[in-house]
């Protein structure tokens, strides 16, 4: 920036001071286990269409309604609890369904009507790596060696032949799922 640019900057700064400062004031509030989070290690946060914040933590999932937390945990004796104690990813799809990836072990779907979870046990034997939505709001479950797409009509995952036969293709598959596929 030359001398002319510097003078313009100073004039702009003093003539329009409101434009040089942020228009909104934001307050930052920190929440911990003292305020009700299941654990202080937060992996991911998503917001659903109802306005709830879903917080994936080391020791379960939390739903924040703006006033208080409602926590969900893994209970080995309860088949309607989270699949595993660590919720690493949380994703809300176009149908306002909340999906929870549990430490690579599998996937849980939040059942709003019963306030519990549907477990996808068939995924436990496979090392899932990511869950994502593409640009056309299709839900993809990614693995090291394959891709599965959620079929909303049948309410099940369908294996997609991606044409990959090599090992360790997580990055390529992840990029593949980011694009609109037919």
C-alpha positions in Angstrom: 0.0 0.0 0.0 1.5 3.3 -1.1 1.2 6.7 0.5 -2.1 7.4 -1.4 -3.6 4.1 -0.2 -2.6 4.9 3.4 -4.2 8.3 3.2 -7.4 6.8 1.7 -7.5 4.2 4.5 -7.1 7.0 7.2 -9.9 9.1 5.6 -12.2 6.1 5.3 -11.5 5.1 8.9 -12.4 8.6 10.3 -15.2 9.5 7.9 -17.0 6.1 8.3 -16.1 4.8 11.7 -19.2 2.6 11.9 -18.1 0.6 8.8 -14.7 -0.2 10.2 -16.0 -1.8 13.4 -18.1 -5.0 13.5 -21.8 -4.3 13.6 -22.7 -7.0 16.0 -21.6 -7.7 19.5 -21.2 -11.4 20.3 -21.0 -12.9 23.8 -19.1 -16.1 24.2 -20.3 -18.5 26.9 -18.4 -21.6 27.8 -20.2 -24.7 28.9 -18.6 -27.6 30.7 -19.7 -30.6 32.8 -20.4 -28.1 35.6 -23.3 -26.8 33.4 -24.5 -30.2 32.3 -22.4 -31.4 29.4 -21.6 -35.1 29.6 -17.9 -34.5 29.0 -15.7 -31.4 28.3 -14.1 -33.0 25.2 -16.5 -31.9 22.4 -16.0 -33.5 19.0 -18.7 -31.9 16.9 -21.8 -29.7 17.1 -24.8 -29.7 14.7 -28.1 -27.7 14.8 -31.4 -29.3 13.8 -34.4 -27.6 12.2 -36.0 -27.2 15.6 -33.1 -25.1 16.8 -31.6 -27.7 19.1 -27.9 -28.0 19.3 -26.6 -31.5 19.3 -23.2 -31.9 20.8 -21.0 -35.0 20.3 -18.7 -35.6 23.3 -16.3 -38.2 24.6 -18.9 -39.5 26.9 -22.2 -39.3 25.0 -24.4 -36.9 23.1 -26.0 -33.8 24.5 -29.0 -31.8 23.2 -29.0 -28.1 24.2 -32.4 -26.2 23.9 -30.9 -22.8 24.8 -31.6 -23.3 28.6 -30.5 -26.8 29.6 -28.8 -29.9 28.4 -30.5 -33.3 27.8 -27.8 -36.0 27.8 -27.8 -39.4 26.1 -25.4 -42.1 27.0 -24.3 -45.6 26.0 -25.8 -48.3 28.3 -24.7 -51.8 27.4 -27.9 -53.2 28.8 -30.2 -50.9 26.8 -30.4 -51.6 23.1 -32.1 -48.2 22.6 -29.2 -46.2 24.0 -26.2 -44.9 22.0 -24.2 -47.6 20.2 -21.0 -46.6 22.0 -20.0 -44.2 24.8 -18.0 -41.9 22.5 -20.0 -39.8 20.0 -17.5 -38.6 17.5 -19.8 -37.1 14.8 -23.3 -35.7 14.8 -25.1 -34.9 11.6 -28.6 -33.6 10.9 -30.0 -34.5 7.5 -32.7 -32.7 5.4 -35.4 -34.7 7.1 -34.2 -33.3 10.5 -33.0 -36.7 11.5 -30.0 -36.8 13.9 -27.3 -39.3 13.1 -24.5 -40.1 15.5 -21.2 -41.8 14.5 -19.7 -43.6 17.5 -15.9 -43.9 17.5 -15.8 -45.7 14.2 -17.9 -48.6 15.6 -21.2 -47.8 14.0 -24.1 -45.5 13.7 -27.1 -44.5 15.8 -30.2 -42.6 14.6 -32.1 -40.5 17.1 -35.8 -41.6 17.4 -37.6 -38.3 18.3 -40.9 -40.0 19.1 -39.4 -42.3 21.7 -36.4 -40.1 22.7 -34.0 -43.0 22.2 -31.8 -44.4 19.5 -32.0 -46.9 16.6 -28.7 -48.8 16.3 -27.2 -50.0 13.1 -25.6 -53.1 14.5 -24.7 -54.5 11.1 -22.1 -51.8 10.9 -20.2 -52.8 14.0 -18.1 -55.3 12.2 -16.9 -52.7 9.7 -14.6 -49.7 10.3 -16.7 -46.7 9.4 -14.7 -43.5 8.8 -17.1 -40.7 8.2 -20.7 -39.8 7.6 -21.6 -36.9 5.3 -24.3 -35.3 3.2 -23.7 -34.4 -0.4 -24.9 -31.4 -2.3 -28.3 -33.1 -3.0 -28.8 -34.0 0.7 -28.1 -37.7 0.3 -26.6 -39.3 3.3 -23.4 -41.3 2.8 -21.6 -43.6 5.2 -17.9 -44.0 4.3 -15.5 -46.8 5.0 -11.9 -47.5 4.1 -13.0 -49.8 1.3 -16.6 -49.0 0.4 -19.5 -46.5 0.5 -23.0 -46.9 1.7 -25.9 -44.6 0.9 -29.0 -44.2 3.0 -32.2 -45.1 1.3 -34.9 -42.9 2.8 -37.8 -45.0 1.4 -36.5 -48.4 2.6 -34.9 -47.0 5.7 -31.6 -48.9 5.2 -28.1 -48.4 3.9 -27.4 -49.6 0.4 -23.9 -50.6 -0.7 -22.6 -48.5 -3.6 -20.0 -49.9 -6.0 -17.5 -47.1 -6.3 -15.2 -49.1 -8.5 -12.3 -49.1 -5.9 -10.5 -52.2 -5.2 -7.4 -50.9 -3.5 -6.9 -50.5 0.2 -6.9 -47.3 2.3 -9.1 -45.2 0.0 -10.8 -43.1 2.7 -9.8 -39.8 1.2 -10.8 -40.6 -2.3 -14.1 -42.0 -1.2 -14.7 -39.0 1.0 -14.1 -36.7 -2.0 -16.3 -38.9 -4.2 -19.3 -38.6 -1.7 -19.0 -34.7 -1.7 -20.1 -34.5 -5.3 -23.7 -35.0 -6.5 -24.0 -38.6 -7.7 -26.9 -40.2 -9.5 
